[in-house]
Amino acid sequence: MSTAILKNEEKKALVPQLRFKGFEGEWKEILLEDFAKRGSGHTPNKSYSEYYNGDINWISLTDSKKLDNGYIEFTNTKISQLGLDNSSAVLHPAGSVLLSRDAGVGKSAVMKKSMAVSQHFIVWTTKENVSSNWFLYNVLQILKPEFERIAIGSTIKTIGLPYFKKLKITAPSFHEQQKIASFLSVVDEKIQQLSRKNELLAQYKKGVIQQLFSGALRFKDANGADYPDWEEKKFGEVASKKSSNISANKIEENFGDFIIYGASGVLKKVDFYKEENDYISIVKDGAGVGRLLYCKGKSSVLGTMEIISPKQSIDTYFLYCLLSNIDFSKYVTGSTIPHIYFKDYSNEVCGIPSLPEQKKIAAFLSGIDAKIAHTGQQMAKSQRFKKGLLQQLFV
């Protein structure tokens, strides 16, 4: 923590717990619409192709993932000047703060360029010497849980515009806003760097897997000699499948020392386990169909997942990497609830190296996975640190 920040000895109304030197007095409560100018979005008529494929950045729902960085610089869709002129769309200035009303309710970001937006977003343009855009961005981040709570709708939840007309925030002087925003930007930059590093490592691993399993990249033995040629086998010849009958409802009150995995990873710990050795689990249906997890021994999985284990002379981690190279989309069935079946993808023909080469491949790729996991842990730690700062630097 910077030595420029002082801890208040006494908590007062509208005064943060942590504060920079030189700033005194209470923060002021103000309507958000008085703090920054609210703007709306619009979608040009899609019947006119000439309204699209222009050079004006236009933010739509397909860009929601881009908001995770805290800023947005490029969009998936661009509209033309004609599309802008013949619709209610507005070109908002660079530095404006974007807020999603639905489909990712409460996500926010600062626009690095001037952009137009769809009707799913609200844009806040800051006022000179009144409001700082990055300060406002952090205020909206703090309010995200509240936005999610008050959003209504059965299929797509949304926040009605009348809510924002009454929404109040607390803010200090413009100069204190800038100081807070500048300090937090250093933390944000660190998080973004770690996020980018994770993405690059994941891309690198994917590329290496493709080269390894296409034969473009081969390891050599300890003497520098080539390993034997790979054998082509059906996946079902090197792996077996079994199901789980564990229901999430039945283990709600069960606690212990053994991990049970769900579709997104570790679900909880219980007082029993079903699998003695390491194995791979795969989500067999639903939104995450085909998602893989490498599971450590003395653990279990929910019934929504299947257990894939290696047969004799197959390394478990190599098998996990082999599965990672299979395109499961071609095996998905079902229009309402997607599903994959082992009987289908077990016929996938794969190249299988000797066990010593398998182990070398597994060791190399597990090393990359360890770096990805470490970076993810660093990122989570930085995010927790920022969350703690937000709680203390803001009222």
Disulfide bonds with the S-S distance in Angstrom:
none
